[in-house]
Amino acid sequence: MQVSITGRHVELTEPMKAYVSDKLQHLKHSFDHVLDVHVVLSVEKFRQRCEVTMQANGINIHGSDETEDMYASIDGVVDKINRQLKRYRSKLHRHQAGGQREGRQIKVSHRVIDMATEQDELSEAHQPATLRHEFIDAKPMHVDEAVMQLELGSQDLLFFTNDETEQLNAVYRRPDGALSWIEPEAA
């Protein structure tokens, strides 16, 4: 998580920076997909204002608070952002529960395939090694829900049954960080 702290009409002291960083680390523990956080601390006549803009995988969260004490403003904005993150996670869980729909169980094999030499191709002993088998519930959901689950989860691949087509689909995270969606071609 990259944090940048900017001060407007206020001198940023080391204890103030440490306090902001500590509070933001608590947010990172509750939501581990935070990529970038920008904090602006500003002082106007009788107002101490703290604004936080947080970018996570696919979502932007913004919060601000204004009080007579800078530390109280920091606490207030962190509480607001924490509530927004909880709403986002509960929205995801509601979509997951979505009427307690049953999913199809599918068996997925992960295999390692290495390039064989000509001698290896002749040998029957050279077969790709099976690392593990998994049974996965391919729950019915919309593509948007699947993308949201992938962004919030720690996995890089998610199988699901598409609500609209009732076919097995997958979303996955590419090495460049972008998300891709795989669906079978219509017959």
Protein Blocks (a to p, Z undefined) as FASTA:
>chain_A
ZZddddehiacdfklmmmmmmmmmmmmmmomkbfbdcddddddfklccdddddddehiac
ddddddfbfklmmmmmmmmmmmmmmmmmmmmmmmmnnooaacddddddddddddddfklm
mpmklccddfbdcddddddddfklmmmmmmmmmbfbdcdddfklopacdddddfkopacd
dddddZZ
